[in-house]
Amino acid sequence: MEWYYYLLVVLVGVFAGFLNTLAGSGSIISLAMLMFMGLPANVANGTNRIAILMQNIVGVSSFKKQKVFTFKEGIWLAVPAIVGSVIGASLAVEINEEMMEKTIGGLLVFLFFIVLYKPDAWVKGQAGLVRSKPSVWQIIIFFFIGLYGGFIQAGVGFFLLAGLVLGAGFDLVKANAIKVFIVLLYTPFAIGVFIMNGQIDYKIGFILAAGNMIGAYIAANFAVSWGAKFVRYILLAVIIFASLKFLGVYEMIGLI
């Protein structure tokens, strides 16, 4: 692989790590890039987890230094998410290549509408209004969020933020930090499943991780609100382009 491909991987990692740490959906971009580079969908899915793990180590460390949250606030919600992530990752490694591409394509279409309708707008409106104790419903909700995160990861940040704000009553700033903490805790378990099934490209994974870590550090320390609208437009364009590719639309009309 040419040297400029490695540079591209790092740059995409920076952007993905920034998005993942501030809100979510950065994995849409990194997954699309890995698959366009030729990695099988299952391997791209597993390889991306290396970057997610390293990115969230940096993100959690930065949030902790700023005293945004305590570990105790997130640990009880992380447990059902961990259980769900193992099951989700196990489902992901069993799906064949073609089915995984179609699944990712379908999820990207779904995520397009989530991004389009600005989920952060209604989440912000509820921040701090709900103050509930751990409940059976919260355990169930975070189990299924973990299931989704273990299966595909892309877009899980939106669901975690919604669950932490609407279901657990955290304000948006603290919810964002706890979101990163929960993903950090369940990711090693998901990685273990992909490792056992030989679905990780370690070289590309750690190169991507270098970029994700830089992006996470920037996002955790400098929340640049003026760039949010521009980033959202770029994200929507990437989702459209990637989803059409993975659903086989370009092949059907003879473009690729």
Buried (B, 14 or more C-beta within 10 A) or exposed (E): EEEEEBEBBBBBBBBBBBBBBBBBBBBBBBBBBBBBBEBBBBBBBBBBBBBBBBBBBBBBBBBBEEEBBEEEBBEBBBBBBBBBBBBBBBBBBEBEEEEBBBBBBEBBBEBBEBBEEEBBEEBBEBBEEEEEEEEEEBBEBBBBBBBBBBBBBBBBBBBBBBBBBBBBBBEBBBBBBBBBBBBBBBBEBBBEBBBEBEBBBEEBBBBBBBBBBBBBBBBBEEEEEEEEEEBBEBBBEBBEBBBBBBBBEEEEEEEE
